[in-house]
Structures are given as C-alpha cells and as structure tokens.
Amino acid sequence: MKIDFKIYFIWRFLPVPIFYTKKKMGIWVGKAYGVFAVIWEKYRDDEKLHKHELIHIKQFYRTFGFHILRYPFSNKYRLKCEREAYGKNGSGFSNAKIKYHLKNY
C-alpha cells in the first residue's frame, strides 16, 4: 500500500505532512489533525485548501495543542479560527458564509 503525502513547512522550519486520500471525509474535502492534515486527492492542487489546513495546524501549535480541544466545543472560537483560515488563504469568505459552513460541523 502506497501512502501518498507531501511535506510542507510552516514558519519556514517546521515540517508538516499533508496526506491525500481517495475517499471524501464526510462533508469535508480537507481536515487538519493537530500536526498533520488529510486532503481528498481530488483537491491535491487546490493551493487555497492547503493554506487553509496549514493555518489550522499553526493554530494547534500556537495554542500548545489546546486548539484541538477548544475547536469542537466553542462556536465563538471555531468562528475566530475559520475567519483567520479563510482570510489568510485568500477566499475572503464573509462571517455569514463561514457560519453557514460551520453549521454542518
């Protein structure tokens, strides 16, 4: 079995593996899991999605891992994180659009 992945760097020195899967993960096409991310292979070339997931990994490190505990339980924190991730990847989603997407979480 071949494991398909690529290494990205955050803050120019910290390696982050992004794995590619043949199966879609529920409603998501990408998902960050603390120190790595998984992206549906159909979106392998989607640079905005890669940037988005890398922002979530930075949030994990910036909070010394507490991000992974806070994100699922605080709507306010989740909105703040998504606003940052969508803002820095260049999507420019409005708060209303981000809230719409978060309703499915």
C-alpha positions as a Markdown table, in Angstrom:
| # | Residue | x | y | z |
|---|---|---|---|---|
| 1 | Met | 0.0 | 0.0 | 0.0 |
| 2 | Lys | 1.4 | 3.3 | -1.1 |
| 3 | Ile | 1.0 | 6.3 | 1.3 |
| 4 | Asp | 0.5 | 9.5 | -0.7 |
| 5 | Phe | 1.7 | 12.6 | 1.0 |
| 6 | Lys | 3.7 | 15.9 | 0.7 |
| 7 | Ile | 5.7 | 17.8 | 3.2 |
| 8 | Tyr | 5.1 | 21.5 | 3.7 |
| 9 | Phe | 6.8 | 23.8 | 6.1 |
| 10 | Ile | 5.2 | 26.3 | 8.5 |
| 11 | Trp | 7.3 | 29.1 | 9.9 |
| 12 | Arg | 10.0 | 28.0 | 7.4 |
| 13 | Phe | 11.3 | 25.3 | 9.7 |
| 14 | Leu | 8.6 | 23.0 | 11.0 |
| 15 | Pro | 7.7 | 20.1 | 8.7 |
| 16 | Val | 4.0 | 19.3 | 8.2 |
| 17 | Pro | 2.9 | 16.2 | 6.3 |
| 18 | Ile | -0.3 | 16.5 | 4.2 |
| 19 | Phe | -1.7 | 13.1 | 3.3 |
| 20 | Tyr | -4.0 | 12.6 | 0.3 |
| 21 | Thr | -6.9 | 10.1 | 0.5 |
| 22 | Lys | -9.1 | 8.6 | -2.2 |
| 23 | Lys | -12.2 | 8.8 | 0.0 |
| 24 | Lys | -14.0 | 12.0 | 0.9 |
| 25 | Met | -14.2 | 12.6 | 4.7 |
| 26 | Gly | -17.9 | 13.2 | 5.2 |
| 27 | Ile | -18.7 | 16.8 | 4.3 |
| 28 | Trp | -15.0 | 17.9 | 4.3 |
| 29 | Val | -12.5 | 17.8 | 1.5 |
| 30 | Gly | -9.7 | 18.6 | 3.9 |
| 31 | Lys | -9.1 | 18.3 | 7.6 |
| 32 | Ala | -6.3 | 19.2 | 10.0 |
| 33 | Tyr | -5.5 | 16.8 | 12.8 |
| 34 | Gly | -3.1 | 18.7 | 15.0 |
| 35 | Val | 0.3 | 18.1 | 13.5 |
| 36 | Phe | -0.8 | 16.8 | 10.0 |
| 37 | Ala | -3.7 | 17.2 | 7.6 |
| 38 | Val | -5.6 | 15.0 | 5.2 |
| 39 | Ile | -7.0 | 16.2 | 1.9 |
| 40 | Trp | -9.2 | 14.4 | -0.6 |
| 41 | Glu | -6.9 | 13.7 | -3.6 |
| 42 | Lys | -9.3 | 15.4 | -6.0 |
| 43 | Tyr | -8.2 | 18.7 | -4.3 |
| 44 | Arg | -4.5 | 17.9 | -4.4 |
| 45 | Asp | -3.7 | 21.0 | -6.5 |
| 46 | Asp | -6.0 | 23.4 | -4.5 |
| 47 | Glu | -3.5 | 25.8 | -3.0 |
| 48 | Lys | -6.1 | 27.7 | -1.0 |
| 49 | Leu | -7.3 | 24.5 | 0.7 |
| 50 | His | -3.6 | 23.6 | 1.6 |
| 51 | Lys | -3.1 | 27.1 | 3.0 |
| 52 | His | -6.4 | 26.8 | 5.0 |
| 53 | Glu | -5.4 | 23.5 | 6.6 |
| 54 | Leu | -1.8 | 24.8 | 7.3 |
| 55 | Ile | -3.4 | 27.7 | 9.2 |
| 56 | His | -5.3 | 25.3 | 11.4 |
| 57 | Ile | -2.0 | 23.4 | 12.1 |
| 58 | Lys | -0.4 | 26.7 | 13.1 |
| 59 | Gln | -3.3 | 27.4 | 15.4 |
| 60 | Phe | -2.7 | 24.0 | 17.0 |
| 61 | Tyr | 1.0 | 24.8 | 17.7 |
| 62 | Arg | 0.3 | 28.4 | 18.8 |
| 63 | Thr | -2.1 | 27.1 | 21.4 |
| 64 | Phe | 0.3 | 24.3 | 22.6 |
| 65 | Gly | -2.3 | 21.8 | 21.4 |
| 66 | Phe | -5.3 | 23.3 | 23.2 |
| 67 | His | -6.8 | 24.2 | 19.8 |
| 68 | Ile | -7.8 | 20.6 | 19.2 |
| 69 | Leu | -9.7 | 20.6 | 22.5 |
| 70 | Arg | -11.3 | 24.0 | 22.1 |
| 71 | Tyr | -12.3 | 23.9 | 18.4 |
| 72 | Pro | -15.1 | 21.3 | 18.7 |
| 73 | Phe | -16.7 | 22.8 | 21.8 |
| 74 | Ser | -16.7 | 26.6 | 21.3 |
| 75 | Asn | -18.7 | 28.1 | 18.5 |
| 76 | Lys | -17.0 | 31.5 | 19.1 |
| 77 | Tyr | -13.5 | 30.1 | 19.0 |
| 78 | Arg | -14.3 | 28.0 | 15.9 |
| 79 | Leu | -15.6 | 31.1 | 14.1 |
| 80 | Lys | -12.5 | 33.0 | 15.0 |
| 81 | Cys | -10.3 | 30.2 | 13.7 |
| 82 | Glu | -12.2 | 29.8 | 10.5 |
| 83 | Arg | -12.2 | 33.6 | 9.9 |
| 84 | Glu | -8.4 | 33.5 | 10.2 |
| 85 | Ala | -8.0 | 30.4 | 8.0 |
| 86 | Tyr | -10.4 | 31.7 | 5.2 |
| 87 | Gly | -8.9 | 35.2 | 5.4 |
| 88 | Lys | -5.3 | 34.1 | 5.0 |
| 89 | Asn | -6.0 | 31.6 | 2.2 |
| 90 | Gly | -7.5 | 34.4 | 0.1 |
| 91 | Ser | -11.1 | 33.1 | 0.0 |
| 92 | Gly | -12.4 | 36.2 | 1.6 |
| 93 | Phe | -15.5 | 34.4 | 3.0 |
| 94 | Ser | -17.9 | 36.6 | 5.0 |
| 95 | Asn | -18.8 | 35.7 | 8.6 |
| 96 | Ala | -22.3 | 34.7 | 7.3 |
| 97 | Lys | -20.8 | 32.2 | 4.8 |
| 98 | Ile | -18.3 | 30.8 | 7.4 |
| 99 | Lys | -21.2 | 30.4 | 9.9 |
| 100 | Tyr | -23.2 | 28.5 | 7.2 |
| 101 | His | -20.3 | 26.1 | 6.6 |
| 102 | Leu | -19.8 | 25.6 | 10.4 |
| 103 | Lys | -23.5 | 24.6 | 10.9 |
| 104 | Asn | -22.6 | 21.2 | 9.3 |
| 105 | Tyr | -19.7 | 20.6 | 11.8 |
